[in-house]
Amino acid sequence: MNEIVFMRHGTALSVREAGVASDSQRPLSPLGEKQALLSARHLRDSGFSPALIISSPYTRAARTAEIAAGVFPAARLRTAAEISDGPADAVLDLATDAAKSGSVLIVGHIPLLGAAAGALLAAPPPDLSPAGFVHLRPGEAAASLVEFYSPEGKSC
């Protein structure tokens, strides 16, 4: 059965710290790079294998997705503006459509990812930590929760 994982990007530098012009250009911090790798490896080790990784085009999310793609080299990688721009229904539609062809990893931002995951679960939106994820198995009435994961406090 195809699965959906909603993963928040890793910890990012602020606009000022990074010396960039806009929020969309904020890069991952060194910690964020480690968090993304740890979460992707945890997904792989738990048996998840996406056919597709879709990320927000924002730098921090795209980099998190690139790190995940290194762990899942068979997965196709692409970006989708709705993951950064919304609305949550557009993220939900993107995820469920993509999951028809295989398991999918969606990398983006809160609150959009939480809202989409909560809608699938028919539950309140989960609060994702940096590089945290919610792993779902879609069902007829509602999705079932496979795992809710946070890399906080874990070491690479």
N, C-alpha and C positions, 0 to 999 in steps of 0.2 A: 504494500500500500504506500502511495506517495505521501510524503510528509512535508511540513512547512516549518521552517525555523525563522523567527524574527530576532535578529541580533542588532543591538545598539552598537554604534561605533565605539572604539576605545577612547580613553581620556585624550582630550585635545588641548593644545595650547590656546590661550586667549588671542584675540586679534592683536592686542598690544604686544604680548610675548612673542608672537610669530612675526610681527612687523608686516602684516598683510592688510589689505584694504577693506575686506569684508568678511563676514561670518562664514560665507561659503568657502573661503580659502584657508580656513584654519586647519593646520596639519595635526596629525597625532603627535602626542608627546612620546618620549622614549618609553614611558610606562604604558601608554596606549598601544604602542607597537607590541609590547610583551603581552598585554591583556588579550589583544586580538589573536595572537598566535596561540596562547594558552586555551582560549575558548574554541578555536578551530580544531586544535588537536584533541580537545575533550570531545567535541562532536564526532570526529573521526573515530576515536577510540571507543565511543559508545555505539558505533555501527552506522551512523548517519553518513550518507553519501549523496550529495546533491548533484543533479544533472545540470542545474543552472544556479548561478549566484547573481542576484540583481541588487545593485546598490544605488543609493542616492548619488547624484553627481558631485555633491559637496566633497571637498578634498579629504576630510577625515573619514567619511564613510567609504569613499572609493578606495582609500588606502587600506582600511579594515578588510574590504572585500578582496583586494589584491593579496593580502596576507592569507586570507582563507583560501583563495584560489591556489596558492602555493602548497597548501595542505591537501587540497582536492584538485589535482591537476587535470582530471577528466571533465570537470565542470566547465561549462561555458560561462563567460563573465560579461555582463552588460550593465548599463546604468539606465535609470528611469527617473525622470523629473518628479513624478507623482510621489516618490518616496520622500522627497524633501519638501514638496509644495502642497501635497494633499489634494483633496480631503482624505480623511481616513477611509472612506468608502472606495476611493480610487486605489489605495494601497491594498485593501482587502480584495478587490476585484483582480488586481495585478497578481497577487499571491495565489488566489484560487485558480485563476486561469493558467498560470505557470505550472501549478502542481498537477494539472491534468496530464502533463507530458513527463513528469518525473518529480522527484523530491527537489525542493527549492530552498535556498538560503536567501533571505531578504535582509540587507544591511542598511540601516538608516538611523532615524532619530526618534526620540520621544518628543511629544506624546503620540505621534502618528502610529508608530509600531505598536505601542501598548493598546491604543484604541482598536487597531485591526485585530490584534490577538484576542483582546477581550470580546470583540464581536464574534469571533470564531468559537470561543469558549463559552459564549453566553454567560459571561462573568465580568466583574469589574476589570478594567485594564491593569495588567501587571506593570509594576514599576521596575524597569530594566536599569541595572547599574551599567557603567561603561563596560563595553564588550560582553555584557550579560545577554542571555538569550532565553527565549521560550520556544520549546520544541513541541510541535503539535502534530497530531494525527487527525486529519479531517474526518468528520462523521456526518451522518444524515441530519440529525437535529443540531448537534454541536460537536466541536472538535474535542478530542481528549488530550489531556496534558501528558506528554511523555516526560518532559523535564523542564524545570525552571532553574537556571544556572547563573551564577555570578563568579567571575574570576577573582574577586576581592579576597585578599588574604592568602591566595594560592601563589606558589612560586613556579617559575618556568623550569 
